[in-house]
């Protein structure tokens, strides 16, 4: 997916939301999916990874070249990474 296609797809999602064809949570999921697709297609050596575990990390998604890199990126986002336990899995 190139940048123009990503922007058009986001515009379509916003139009559906404005027309009450989708809810806000549906809009969020759709836009997140578009951004993940764009980011991983932009650099084919990367993957979107999602954290699961402690509430402060659960659901965080980063784009990284490895699980180790993803873990490091997520730890940088946390206020107290030393006290947080979480797993890393490729995001779907």
C-alpha positions as a printed NumPy array, in Angstrom:
array([[  0.   ,   0.   ,   0.   ],
       [  1.474,   3.336,  -0.991],
       [  0.9  ,   6.63 ,   0.801],
       [ -1.84 ,   7.831,  -1.563],
       [ -3.76 ,   4.556,  -1.248],
       [ -3.467,   4.719,   2.551],
       [ -4.76 ,   8.296,   2.633],
       [ -7.657,   7.455,   0.315],
       [ -8.599,   4.456,   2.428],
       [ -8.511,   6.564,   5.606],
       [-10.663,   9.188,   3.857],
       [-13.175,   6.464,   2.947],
       [-13.268,   5.295,   6.567],
       [-13.872,   8.847,   7.777],
       [-16.687,   9.269,   5.244],
       [-18.323,   6.067,   6.484],
       [-18.087,   7.37 ,  10.049],
       [-19.56 ,  10.744,   9.097],
       [-22.444,   8.953,   7.351],
       [-23.078,   6.865,  10.491],
       [-22.23 ,   3.689,   8.566],
       [-19.623,   2.662,  11.163],
       [-19.128,   3.378,  14.864],
       [-16.148,   5.161,  16.349],
       [-14.546,   1.899,  17.598],
       [-14.96 ,   0.456,  14.082],
       [-13.351,   3.592,  12.633],
       [-10.414,   3.258,  15.032],
       [ -9.875,  -0.411,  14.129],
       [-10.052,   0.347,  10.422],
       [ -7.604,   3.249,  10.576],
       [ -5.209,   1.282,  12.791],
       [ -5.28 ,  -1.565,  10.291],
       [ -4.576,   0.816,   7.426],
       [ -1.633,   2.357,   9.272],
       [ -0.158,  -1.046,  10.154],
       [ -0.5  ,  -2.206,   6.563],
       [  1.141,   0.968,   5.284],
       [  3.995,   0.87 ,   7.807],
       [  4.865,  -2.769,   7.192],
       [  4.51 ,  -2.477,   3.404],
       [  6.696,   0.641,   3.466],
       [  9.567,  -1.347,   5.003],
       [  9.146,  -5.035,   4.225],
       [ 11.75 ,  -5.967,   6.842],
       [  9.447,  -4.828,   9.642],
       [  6.422,  -6.309,  11.352],
       [  3.79 ,  -4.819,  13.631],
       [  4.088,  -6.315,  17.129],
       [  1.521,  -6.096,  19.927],
       [  2.245,  -6.277,  23.651],
       [  0.011,  -8.225,  26.002],
       [  0.23 ,  -8.518,  29.758],
       [  0.285,  -5.782,  32.381],
       [ -2.335,  -3.08 ,  31.741],
       [  0.256,  -0.373,  31.037],
       [  1.67 ,  -2.411,  28.119],
       [ -1.364,  -4.403,  27.001],
       [ -2.434,  -3.492,  23.488],
       [  0.543,  -1.288,  22.607],
       [  1.632,  -1.825,  19.006],
       [  4.982,  -0.943,  17.47 ],
       [  6.583,  -1.584,  14.081],
       [  9.956,  -3.272,  14.434],
       [ 12.423,  -5.501,  12.639],
       [ 12.464,  -8.117,  15.433],
       [ 10.776,  -9.125,  18.678],
       [ 13.769,  -7.789,  20.594],
       [ 13.514,  -4.415,  18.881],
       [  9.746,  -4.394,  19.506],
       [ 10.279,  -5.133,  23.208],
       [ 12.793,  -2.28 ,  23.471],
       [ 10.421,   0.148,  21.735],
       [  7.552,  -0.796,  24.037],
       [  9.758,  -0.462,  27.123],
       [ 10.615,   3.081,  25.97 ],
       [  6.885,   3.898,  25.918],
       [  6.298,   2.692,  29.485],
       [  6.563,   4.874,  32.57 ],
       [  7.986,   1.968,  34.642],
       [  9.36 ,  -0.689,  32.27 ],
       [ 11.233,  -2.489,  35.064],
       [  8.007,  -3.202,  36.92 ],
       [  6.011,  -4.267,  33.856],
       [  5.735,  -7.775,  32.444],
       [  4.445,  -8.35 ,  28.949],
       [  4.718, -10.651,  25.946],
       [  5.263,  -9.668,  22.33 ],
       [  3.386, -11.227,  19.392],
       [  2.999, -10.191,  15.759],
       [ -0.115,  -8.02 ,  15.442],
       [ -2.815,  -9.24 ,  13.1  ]])
